[in-house]
Amino acid sequence: MRLLYINLTANNLQGRLLLNASAWNQLEVLDVSRNAFCGQIPSIWPPNVQVLLLNDNLLTGYIPPLLQGISSLEIVNLANNYLIGTIPPSLANCSKLGNLNLGDNYLRGIIPYELGKLTELKVLVLKNNLLSGKFPFSISNCKELYFLDVGRNFLEGHIPKSIGNLLELKVLAMRKNDFVGSIPAEIGQLKNLQILDLSSNQLSGFVPHNIFSLQAMLSEKTSGIFRHLYPH
């Protein structure tokens, strides 16, 4: 028998995450979200893990180096912990990554340009951290991206026009940053866009008229997505 799937979510489990990689070398899915695990994220992981859900715990420290080179990873959720340091550029080595959520931590520094290499990325959530610098135009290479939330950081500069290349985008949330300049008219090319939140920045100028003609914003599904972004 091979242990492939562990689901311990939504308990009151405590202590440190201690993994025996040799015993669990076939593990594909680990879900320990919504517990009270503490300490650092283990530095050694099974080589075939695909889904890693460690969100909503008390984890501290940095994103470990070995985690960044697991090519099989498809979903990584480390949100709502106490992680520090920077977002490792080597996360781009996880070429199959489709869902990356690092929101609600204490991560600093820039959003790595290298994340634009994740061509299968569909969900990118970096909200509520301490990130700074400019939003990398390389993210426009992630053609399958449909959910992007970088709100509540300290990002600055202009919103890149290349964001109009993300034609699958349904949610674009960049609220509460320090973006300046005008709203790119290229956002009006995002025919699937249902939620656009650029509030609490330092944007100026006129709102492009083509944004008001985006039909997907009138979808019945929009209210459900809005509740997901703003549950309170």
Secondary structure per residue as TSV (DSSP state, phi and psi in degrees):
chain	resnum	aa	ss	phi	psi
A	1	M	-	360.0	136.3
A	2	R	-	-111.4	133.1
A	3	L	-	-82.7	112.3
A	4	L	-	-109.3	-26.6
A	5	Y	E	-140.2	125.7
A	6	I	E	-125.2	123.9
A	7	N	E	-128.5	108.4
A	8	L	-	-120.8	19.8
A	9	T	-	-63.3	153.2
A	10	A	S	58.7	55.6
A	11	N	S	-127.9	-162.0
A	12	N	-	-120.2	37.1
A	13	L	-	-70.7	140.0
A	14	Q	E	-126.4	-177.5
A	15	G	E	89.9	-170.6
A	16	R	E	-95.2	152.4
A	17	L	-	-80.6	113.4
A	18	L	-	-118.9	113.7
A	19	L	-	-110.5	136.4
A	20	N	-	-99.7	92.6
A	21	A	T	-60.8	-31.5
A	22	S	T	-71.2	-34.6
A	23	A	T	-78.8	-27.9
A	24	W	T	-111.7	33.9
A	25	N	T	-69.2	-9.5
A	26	Q	T	-102.8	2.7
A	27	L	-	-61.2	133.1
A	28	E	-	-112.9	-32.3
A	29	V	E	-132.1	127.6
A	30	L	E	-129.5	118.4
A	31	D	E	-124.7	104.8
A	32	V	-	-121.2	26.1
A	33	S	-	-66.5	157.9
A	34	R	S	59.2	54.4
A	35	N	S	-133.8	-155.3
A	36	A	E	-131.2	35.3
A	37	F	E	-65.2	142.9
A	38	C	E	-129.2	-177.6
A	39	G	E	82.2	-171.3
A	40	Q	E	-84.5	155.6
A	41	I	-	-67.2	132.1
A	42	P	-	-54.0	145.7
A	43	S	S	-89.5	-12.6
A	44	I	-	-120.0	130.2
A	45	W	-	-132.0	154.8
A	46	P	-	-57.0	140.8
A	47	P	T	-70.0	-16.1
A	48	N	T	-109.0	11.5
A	49	V	-	-64.7	135.6
A	50	Q	-	-111.2	-36.4
A	51	V	E	-124.8	125.2
A	52	L	E	-131.7	106.5
A	53	L	E	-115.6	100.1
A	54	L	-	-116.0	13.0
A	55	N	-	-68.2	156.9
A	56	D	S	60.6	54.9
A	57	N	S	-132.3	-158.0
A	58	L	E	-120.6	32.2
A	59	L	E	-71.2	144.1
A	60	T	E	-127.7	177.3
A	61	G	E	86.3	-159.6
A	62	Y	-	-99.9	162.8
A	63	I	-	-72.5	117.5
A	64	P	-	-68.5	147.0
A	65	P	G	-59.8	-43.0
A	66	L	G	-66.0	-27.0
A	67	L	G	-62.9	-28.5
A	68	Q	G	-76.5	-13.0
A	69	G	G	-110.0	13.2
A	70	I	-	-82.7	104.2
A	71	S	T	-69.6	-17.3
A	72	S	T	-84.2	-11.0
A	73	L	-	-62.0	130.6
A	74	E	-	-116.4	-34.1
A	75	I	E	-133.4	126.4
A	76	V	E	-131.8	119.7
A	77	N	E	-127.2	108.6
A	78	L	-	-115.5	18.3
A	79	A	-	-67.1	156.4
A	80	N	S	58.2	53.6
A	81	N	S	-128.1	-154.0
A	82	Y	E	-127.3	40.8
A	83	L	E	-73.8	143.7
A	84	I	-	-124.0	-177.1
A	85	G	S	86.6	-161.4
A	86	T	B	-107.3	165.7
A	87	I	-	-78.6	118.2
A	88	P	-	-67.7	126.7
A	89	P	G	-58.5	-26.9
A	90	S	G	-71.8	-3.4
A	91	L	G	-60.0	-22.1
A	92	A	G	-65.1	-15.2
A	93	N	G	-72.7	-16.9
A	94	C	-	-82.0	76.8
A	95	S	T	-65.1	-20.5
A	96	K	T	-92.7	1.7
A	97	L	-	-62.2	123.3
A	98	G	-	-114.0	-18.7
A	99	N	E	-141.3	115.3
A	100	L	E	-127.8	116.4
A	101	N	E	-125.1	109.4
A	102	L	-	-117.4	19.2
A	103	G	-	-67.7	160.0
A	104	D	S	58.5	53.0
A	105	N	S	-132.5	-156.4
A	106	Y	-	-127.0	38.5
A	107	L	-	-74.1	139.4
A	108	R	E	-117.9	179.2
A	109	G	E	84.5	-163.4
A	110	I	-	-92.2	164.6
A	111	I	-	-80.9	117.8
A	112	P	-	-61.0	135.5
A	113	Y	G	-58.2	-31.8
A	114	E	G	-64.3	-19.9
A	115	L	G	-61.3	-19.1
A	116	G	G	-66.8	-10.7
A	117	K	G	-79.8	-10.7
A	118	L	-	-82.4	80.3
A	119	T	T	-71.4	-14.0
A	120	E	T	-98.4	4.1
A	121	L	-	-66.7	128.4
A	122	K	-	-114.3	-31.4
A	123	V	E	-129.9	126.6
A	124	L	E	-133.4	114.0
A	125	V	E	-123.3	116.2
A	126	L	-	-126.7	17.9
A	127	K	-	-65.2	155.3
A	128	N	S	57.2	54.4
A	129	N	S	-125.7	-156.5
A	130	L	E	-121.9	32.8
A	131	L	E	-71.7	146.2
A	132	S	E	-137.1	-176.2
A	133	G	E	84.5	-170.9
A	134	K	E	-88.5	153.1
A	135	F	-	-74.1	124.0
A	136	P	-	-71.4	128.0
A	137	F	G	-67.8	-14.4
A	138	S	G	-63.6	-22.1
A	139	I	G	-60.5	-22.1
A	140	S	G	-65.3	-11.5
A	141	N	G	-77.3	-14.5
A	142	C	-	-83.8	76.2
A	143	K	T	-65.2	-19.9
A	144	E	T	-93.3	0.5
A	145	L	-	-64.3	127.8
A	146	Y	-	-124.4	-9.1
A	147	F	E	-137.1	115.5
A	148	L	E	-133.0	117.8
A	149	D	E	-133.3	110.2
A	150	V	-	-121.0	24.3
A	151	G	-	-66.3	159.6
A	152	R	S	59.4	54.7
A	153	N	S	-133.1	-157.2
A	154	F	E	-127.2	36.0
A	155	L	E	-68.3	147.2
A	156	E	E	-137.0	-179.5
A	157	G	E	82.8	-165.5
A	158	H	E	-87.8	148.9
A	159	I	-	-71.6	120.8
A	160	P	-	-65.7	141.6
A	161	K	G	-63.3	-26.4
A	162	S	G	-64.2	-11.5
A	163	I	G	-64.8	-19.0
A	164	G	G	-69.4	-7.9
A	165	N	G	-83.8	-9.1
A	166	L	-	-86.1	73.7
A	167	L	T	-69.3	-16.2
A	168	E	T	-89.1	-3.2
A	169	L	-	-63.7	127.8
A	170	K	-	-108.3	-31.0
A	171	V	E	-128.8	125.0
A	172	L	E	-128.4	104.6
A	173	A	E	-119.2	114.5
A	174	M	-	-131.4	26.9
A	175	R	-	-66.2	157.3
A	176	K	S	51.6	58.8
A	177	N	S	-128.9	-159.0
A	178	D	E	-123.7	36.2
A	179	F	E	-66.0	142.9
A	180	V	E	-125.8	174.8
A	181	G	E	84.5	-164.2
A	182	S	-	-92.0	162.3
A	183	I	-	-76.6	123.3
A	184	P	-	-60.5	130.6
A	185	A	G	-63.1	-20.7
A	186	E	G	-63.4	-19.9
A	187	I	G	-61.8	-27.8
A	188	G	G	-67.4	-8.8
A	189	Q	G	-82.7	-10.1
A	190	L	-	-83.7	82.2
A	191	K	T	-65.5	-19.6
A	192	N	T	-95.2	0.1
A	193	L	-	-67.5	127.0
A	194	Q	-	-112.5	-31.8
A	195	I	E	-127.0	124.4
A	196	L	E	-127.1	115.8
A	197	D	E	-128.0	103.8
A	198	L	-	-116.8	23.2
A	199	S	-	-68.9	156.0
A	200	S	S	58.0	48.8
A	201	N	S	-120.1	-157.6
A	202	Q	E	-124.1	38.6
A	203	L	E	-71.9	152.9
A	204	S	-	-142.0	175.8
A	205	G	S	88.6	-159.6
A	206	F	-	-98.5	152.7
A	207	V	-	-81.4	123.7
A	208	P	-	-56.9	132.7
A	209	H	G	-63.1	-31.3
A	210	N	G	-68.4	-17.4
A	211	I	G	-65.8	-36.2
A	212	F	G	-72.0	-10.6
A	213	S	G	-100.6	7.3
A	214	L	-	-72.5	108.0
A	215	Q	G	-68.2	-28.4
A	216	A	G	-64.7	-22.0
A	217	M	G	-69.5	-14.3
A	218	L	G	-93.4	2.7
A	219	S	-	-65.2	149.1
A	220	E	T	-67.0	-21.8
A	221	K	T	-76.4	-15.1
A	222	T	H	-61.4	-41.0
A	223	S	H	-62.9	-34.5
A	224	G	H	-68.2	-40.3
A	225	I	H	-65.5	-38.3
A	226	F	H	-62.1	-40.8
A	227	R	H	-66.3	-30.4
A	228	H	H	-68.3	-40.5
A	229	L	H	-72.2	-36.8
A	230	Y	-	-127.7	72.3
A	231	P	-	-65.6	-18.9
A	232	H	-	-99.5	360.0
